[in-house]
């Protein structure tokens, strides 16, 4: 009997010990010290910025009902440190603010989301009668029938100067498809919405945002501008950059009319308040709040947000913001009550995956281990620089090899060589339509193509020059061979 009791005690003790071992990782995650998490985030941000040649960034994290972290990283050109109150252009993150302004007016009975846009502007005539069918909801969902090909945005010359000018585009345009039938991301949809806010509210768009969104949410350092030109003279905004040949190049943002789709400038502290408001229910009536965070009728783009649902994290709303010298990312996990926003003073670049910042910081917040990736701006640029040098070395070697060759060159061979050697030039000449195809129909200015693909473009130029030199040598050898054949 005594032995049996001992066995039972030993069994119970082992079971308790086994349970404690199983539970310890979960407990460690749950009671992780906040200072340890913030230290991991700081180390990650500093390491990642260095790996991607970034000069300045701003991070905002909210969790449950509090501002969990709001901090700046890096410095201005003059060495001044970036803080949580440093201003950054948030680019297309502005669309969710514009959508909110429309929904607030709908909440007050001043706008019908399914009414035609031009019912609020009955005085203008249109070229395409389908324009009369564009509703407010179509504009919000980016299904208006407008796109960059038939209505230039970034490449428009001259650019709009005021919101009131935007209605003229509806008078002139021929829609690419009927409203509500296809999705095309197009900034002027939100310029039109900004104009509608002004018309219905009787306030300037920037004043409306300030009076009805920024101030009520305590976003005291946030403001809206109409053009990128207004970034230039503002000393509170770090100068933007783009990446070229492994270094950050300071550059002013090209002039672009952005009021409505991309004109807001904010801080990490203020973006925290904005993200908290998304799941605290203080922005709209419950019905419209649900609609605000829902996907659209075509695809995941809803009302200024991309809406998604994940099995592990529930409902998610997100958006990215793109300028050529600034970038931003924002993701809010509504059911998890967590939001992360990151703003950078470096622009869209093929070598940098900005969305990784949100993904990795969310992992740190959840206590998960990060995976080290080889792909970053520094490594990709180093590979491209090595490729440029290798192309030059190969070019010099091949030049002498071609000149010294005595092999027979037929007409068919010279044609094939010509096609192969002119391919890089053809790629350069067709880069604009190629980028439009890759970018889902968005027509990019050459400056934007340069900042996005600066180092690959330099490599293509070097390769093209090398190939032209080689081609001239091939033709010289070919002509000499023909002459010798005729003499013999």
C-alpha positions in Angstrom: 0.0 0.0 0.0 2.8 2.4 0.9 4.6 1.5 -2.3 1.4 2.3 -4.3 1.0 5.7 -2.6 4.7 6.5 -3.4 4.1 5.5 -7.0 0.9 7.7 -7.2 2.8 10.7 -5.6 5.7 10.3 -8.1 3.2 10.0 -11.0 1.4 13.2 -9.9 4.7 15.1 -9.4 5.9 14.1 -12.9 2.6 15.1 -14.4 2.7 18.5 -12.7 6.3 19.0 -13.8 5.4 18.0 -17.4 2.5 20.5 -17.4 4.8 23.2 -16.2 7.3 22.5 -19.0 4.5 22.6 -21.6 3.1 25.8 -20.2 6.4 27.7 -19.7 6.8 29.0 -23.3 3.2 30.4 -23.4 3.6 32.0 -20.0 6.9 33.5 -21.0 5.3 35.1 -24.1 2.3 36.4 -22.1 4.4 38.0 -19.4 7.2 39.3 -21.7 8.6 42.5 -20.3 7.6 45.5 -22.4 11.1 47.0 -22.3 12.4 43.8 -23.8 9.9 44.0 -26.6 10.7 47.6 -27.3 14.5 46.9 -27.3 13.9 44.1 -29.9 11.9 46.6 -32.0 14.6 49.3 -31.8 17.3 46.8 -32.7 15.2 45.6 -35.6 14.4 49.1 -36.9 18.0 50.3 -36.7 19.3 47.1 -38.3 16.7 47.1 -41.1 17.2 50.8 -41.9 20.9 50.4 -42.2 20.4 47.3 -44.4 18.2 49.4 -46.7 20.2 52.6 -46.7 17.3 54.6 -45.0 18.0 57.9 -43.4 14.9 58.5 -41.4 11.7 56.6 -40.3 8.9 56.9 -37.8 7.1 54.0 -36.1 3.7 53.9 -34.5 2.3 50.9 -32.6 -1.1 50.6 -30.7 -2.2 47.7 -28.7 -5.6 47.3 -27.0 -6.5 50.8 -25.7 -3.1 52.4 -25.5 -0.4 54.0 -27.6 2.1 51.2 -27.2 5.0 52.8 -29.0 5.6 55.9 -31.0 9.2 56.7 -32.0 11.4 58.2 -34.7 14.6 56.8 -36.0 17.6 58.3 -37.9 18.3 62.0 -38.5 17.5 65.0 -40.8 20.1 66.3 -43.3 21.5 68.7 -40.6 21.9 65.9 -38.0 18.7 66.7 -36.1 17.2 63.5 -34.6 13.9 62.2 -35.7 11.3 61.8 -33.0 7.8 60.6 -32.6 6.6 64.1 -33.4 8.5 64.4 -36.6 6.3 65.1 -39.6 6.2 62.6 -42.5 4.0 62.6 -45.7 1.8 59.5 -45.4 0.9 59.5 -49.1 -2.0 57.2 -49.9 -2.7 56.4 -46.3 -4.6 59.7 -46.7 -7.4 57.9 -48.7 -8.9 56.4 -45.5 -9.2 59.9 -44.1 -11.0 61.1 -47.2 -13.3 58.1 -47.2 -14.1 58.8 -43.5 -15.0 62.4 -44.4 -17.4 61.1 -47.0 -19.0 58.6 -44.6 -19.4 61.2 -41.9 -21.4 63.4 -44.3 -23.4 60.3 -45.2 -23.9 59.6 -41.5 -25.4 63.1 -41.3 -27.7 62.5 -44.2 -25.8 65.0 -46.5 -24.5 62.4 -48.9 -26.1 59.2 -50.4 -23.3 56.7 -51.2 -25.3 55.2 -54.0 -26.2 58.5 -55.6 -24.5 59.6 -58.8 -21.5 61.9 -58.3 -22.6 64.4 -60.8 -26.0 64.8 -59.1 -24.1 67.0 -56.7 -22.6 69.0 -59.7 -25.5 69.1 -62.2 -24.1 72.0 -64.1 -21.3 70.2 -66.0 -21.7 68.4 -69.3 -20.0 65.1 -70.2 -18.5 63.5 -73.3 -19.2 59.9 -72.2 -22.8 59.4 -70.9 -21.6 56.6 -68.6 -20.1 59.3 -66.4 -23.6 60.0 -65.2 -23.6 56.4 -63.7 -20.5 56.9 -61.5 -21.7 56.8 -57.8 -19.9 57.9 -54.7 -19.5 54.2 -53.8 -17.8 53.6 -57.2 -15.3 56.3 -56.4 -14.6 55.0 -52.9 -14.2 51.4 -54.2 -12.0 52.5 -57.2 -14.5 51.1 -59.7 -15.5 54.4 -61.4 -14.3 53.4 -64.9 -11.4 55.9 -64.7 -7.7 54.8 -64.9 -4.3 56.4 -65.6 -4.3 55.5 -69.3 -7.4 57.5 -70.2 -6.9 60.1 -67.5 -3.3 60.9 -66.7 -2.5 61.5 -63.0 1.2 61.7 -62.2 2.0 62.6 -65.8 -0.7 65.3 -66.2 0.7 68.6 -67.4 -0.1 71.0 -66.0 -1.2 69.6 -62.7 -4.4 70.7 -61.0 -4.0 73.6 -58.6 -7.3 73.3 -56.8 -10.0 70.7 -56.2 -12.6 72.7 -58.1 -10.7 72.1 -61.4 -11.1 68.3 -61.1 -14.7 68.2 -62.5 -13.4 69.2 -65.9 -11.8 65.8 -66.3 -15.2 64.1 -66.2 -16.4 66.5 -69.0 -13.6 65.4 -71.2 -12.9 61.7 -70.4 -14.0 58.5 -72.2 -14.3 55.8 -69.5 -12.3 52.7 -70.0 -15.1 50.5 -68.6 -18.6 51.0 -67.3 -18.8 52.1 -63.6 -19.0 49.3 -61.1 -17.7 46.6 -63.5 -13.9 46.6 -62.9 -11.3 47.7 -60.3 -8.6 50.3 -61.3 -6.6 52.0 -58.6 -6.7 55.7 -59.6 -5.9 58.6 -57.4 -8.2 61.1 -59.1 -11.2 59.1 -57.7 -10.2 60.5 -54.3 -9.5 64.0 -55.7 -13.2 63.9 -56.9 -14.2 62.8 -53.4 -12.2 65.6 -51.8 -14.0 68.0 -54.1 -17.4 66.5 -53.0 -16.5 67.0 -49.3 -15.9 70.7 -50.0 -19.1 71.1 -52.0 -21.4 69.4 -49.5 -19.8 70.7 -46.3 -19.2 74.2 -47.4 -15.7 74.0 -45.8 -12.3 73.8 -47.5 -11.2 70.2 -47.6 -8.2 70.7 -45.4 -10.4 72.6 -42.9 -13.0 69.9 -42.9 -10.3 67.3 -42.0 -8.9 69.4 -39.3 -12.3 70.3 -37.7 -14.0 66.9 -38.0 -11.2 64.3 -37.8 -7.8 65.6 -36.7 -9.0 67.8 -33.7 -11.6 65.4 -32.4 -9.0 62.6 -32.4 -6.3 64.8 -30.8 -4.2 64.6 -34.0 -2.8 68.1 -33.2 0.3 67.9 -35.4 -1.4 66.5 -38.5 -2.4 68.6 -41.5 -3.3 68.3 -45.2 -1.6 69.9 -48.3 -2.8 70.2 -51.9 0.6 69.6 -53.7 3.9 68.0 -53.0 5.5 71.4 -53.6 4.3 72.3 -50.0 6.7 69.8 -48.6 9.7 71.8 -49.8 9.7 74.8 -47.4 8.6 72.8 -44.3 11.7 72.3 -42.1 9.8 69.9 -39.9 9.7 67.3 -42.7 12.9 65.3 -43.4 14.1 65.6 -47.0 13.1 62.6 -49.1 15.6 60.1 -50.7 15.8 57.4 -53.4 18.3 54.6 -53.6 20.9 54.4 -56.4 24.2 52.4 -56.6 24.0 51.5 -52.9 23.6 55.0 -51.5 20.7 57.2 -50.5 20.3 60.2 -52.8 18.5 63.2 -51.4 15.8 64.6 -53.7 12.8 66.9 -53.6 9.5 65.2 -54.5 8.3 66.1 -58.1 5.3 68.5 -58.2 2.0 66.5 -58.0 -1.5 67.5 -57.0 -2.4 65.2 -54.1 -5.3 66.8 -52.2 -7.8 64.0 -51.3 -5.8 60.9 -52.2 -2.3 61.6 -50.7 -2.0 65.0 -49.1 -1.8 64.3 -45.4 1.3 64.9 -43.3 1.4 63.3 -39.9 3.5 62.0 -37.0 3.9 58.7 -35.2 2.1 60.0 -32.2 -0.9 61.2 -34.2 -1.0 58.1 -36.3 -1.3 56.1 -33.1 -4.5 58.0 -32.2 -5.8 57.4 -35.7 -5.3 53.6 -35.5 -6.8 53.4 -32.0 -10.0 55.1 -33.3 -10.4 52.3 -35.9 -11.5 49.8 -33.3 -12.8 52.1 -30.5 -15.9 53.0 -32.4 -15.8 56.7 -32.1 -15.7 57.7 -35.8 -19.1 56.7 -37.2 -22.3 55.0 -36.4 -21.9 51.2 -36.0 -23.5 50.4 -39.3 -21.3 52.7 -41.3 -18.2 51.8 -39.3 -18.7 48.2 -40.4 -19.1 49.3 -44.0 -16.0 51.5 -43.7 -13.9 48.5 -42.8 -15.4 46.1 -45.3 -14.1 45.0 -48.7 -15.6 46.5 -51.9 -18.0 44.9 -54.3 -15.1 44.0 -56.6 -12.0 42.7 -54.8 -10.6 43.7 -51.4 -10.4 47.4 -51.9 -13.2 49.0 -49.9 -13.5 52.6 -48.7 -9.9 53.8 -48.4 -8.8 50.5 -47.0 -7.8 47.0 -48.2 -9.9 44.7 -46.2 -8.9 41.1 -45.4 -9.7 38.3 -43.0 -7.1 35.8 -41.6 -7.9 32.7 -39.8 -5.2 33.4 -37.1 -5.7 37.1 -36.7 -9.2 37.9 -37.8 -10.3 41.1 -39.6 -7.5 43.3 -41.0 -7.5 46.7 -42.7 -4.4 48.0 -44.4 -3.0 50.5 -46.9 0.4 51.5 -48.3 1.5 55.0 -49.4 3.9 55.7 -52.2 5.8 58.8 -53.2 9.1 58.7 -55.1 11.0 60.0 -52.1 8.7 58.9 -49.2 6.9 55.7 -48.3 4.5 54.5 -45.7 2.8 51.3 -44.6 -0.1 50.8 -42.2 -1.9 47.6 -41.0 -4.6 47.4 -38.3 -5.7 44.0 -36.8 -9.2 44.9 -35.7 -10.1 41.8 -33.8 -6.7 41.6 -32.2 -6.8 45.3 -31.4 -3.3 46.1 -32.6 -2.1 48.5 -35.3 1.3 49.3 -36.8 2.2 52.2 -39.1 5.7 53.0 -40.4 6.7 56.1 -42.4 10.0 56.6 -44.3 11.8 59.4 -46.0 12.8 57.1 -48.8 10.6 56.2 -51.7 9.4 53.3 -53.8 12.4 51.1 -54.8 12.5 47.6 -56.4 15.3 46.6 -53.9 13.3 47.3 -50.7 10.3 45.4 -49.4 8.6 47.9 -47.1 5.7 45.7 -46.1 8.3 43.4 -44.3 8.6 46.1 -41.6 5.0 45.7 -40.6 5.1 41.9 -40.9 8.3 41.6 -38.7 7.2 44.1 -36.1 3.9 42.2 -35.7 5.9 39.1 -35.2 8.0 40.8 -32.4 4.9 42.0 -30.7 3.5 38.4 -30.7 6.7 37.0 -29.3 7.6 35.1 -32.5 11.1 34.5 -33.9 12.1 36.5 -36.9 13.7 34.9 -39.9 16.7 36.6 -41.4 16.3 37.4 -45.0 19.2 37.9 -47.5 17.0 40.2 -49.6 17.4 43.8 -48.6 18.4 47.0 -50.3 22.1 46.8 -49.5 22.5 43.2 -50.7 20.5 43.7 -53.9 22.3 46.9 -54.7 25.7 45.1 -54.1 24.7 42.4 -56.5 23.7 45.0 -59.1 26.9 46.9 -58.7 28.9 43.7 -59.1 26.8 43.0 -62.2 27.7 46.4 -63.6 31.4 45.9 -63.0 31.2 42.4 -64.5 29.5 43.7 -67.6 32.3 46.3 -68.1 35.0 43.7 -67.7 33.2 41.3 -70.0 32.7 44.2 -72.5 36.4 45.0 -72.7 37.4 41.3 -73.0 34.8 40.6 -75.7 35.8 43.7 -77.6 39.3 42.4 -78.3 38.0 38.8 -78.8 35.6 39.9 -81.5 38.2 42.1 -83.3 40.7 39.2 -83.4 38.2 36.5 -84.4 38.6 34.9 -87.9 35.4 32.8 -87.8 33.1 33.0 -90.7 30.1 35.3 -90.0 27.0 34.6 -92.2 24.2 37.0 -92.8 21.8 34.9 -90.6 24.3 35.0 -87.7 24.8 38.7 -87.9 21.0 39.2 -87.8 20.7 37.0 -84.7 23.6 38.8 -83.0 22.0 42.2 -83.8 18.7 41.2 -82.3 20.4 39.8 -79.1 22.6 42.9 -78.7 19.8 45.4 -79.2 17.5 43.7 -76.6 18.7 45.9 -73.7 18.1 49.0 -75.7 14.6 47.7 -76.5 13.9 47.1 -72.8 15.0 50.7 -72.0 12.7 52.1 -74.7 9.7 50.1 -73.6 10.3 50.5 -69.9 7.4 52.9 -69.4 4.7 50.7 -70.8 6.3 47.7 -69.2 6.1 49.4 -65.8 2.5 50.3 -66.5 1.7 46.7 -67.2 3.5 45.5 -64.0 1.9 48.3 -61.9 -1.6 47.3 -62.8 -2.2 50.0 -65.4 -0.7 52.9 -63.5 1.2 55.3 -65.8 4.4 56.4 -64.2 6.5 59.5 -65.0 10.1 58.8 -66.0 11.4 60.3 -62.8 9.4 57.7 -60.9 10.7 54.9 -63.0 14.3 56.2 -62.4 13.9 56.4 -58.6 12.3 52.9 -58.5 14.8 51.2 -60.8 17.8 53.5 -60.7 20.6 50.9 -60.4 19.0 48.4 -62.9 18.6 51.2 -65.4 22.3 52.1 -65.0 23.1 48.5 -65.6 20.9 48.4 -68.7 22.5 51.6 -70.0 26.1 50.1 -69.5 25.0 46.9 -71.1 23.5 48.7 -74.1 26.7 50.8 -74.7 28.8 47.7 -74.5 26.5 45.9 -76.9 26.5 48.7 -79.4 30.4 48.7 -79.3 30.4 45.0 -79.8 27.9 45.2 -82.6 30.0 47.7 -84.5 32.9 45.3 -84.2 30.8 42.4 -85.4 29.7 44.4 -88.5 33.4 45.4 -89.1 34.4 41.7 -89.0 31.4 40.7 -91.2 32.3 43.4 -93.8 35.9 42.4 -93.8 34.9 38.8 -94.3 32.7 39.6 -97.2 35.5 41.7 -98.8 38.0 38.8 -98.4 35.4 36.3 -99.9 35.0 38.5 -103.0 38.8 38.8 -103.5 39.2 35.1 -103.2 
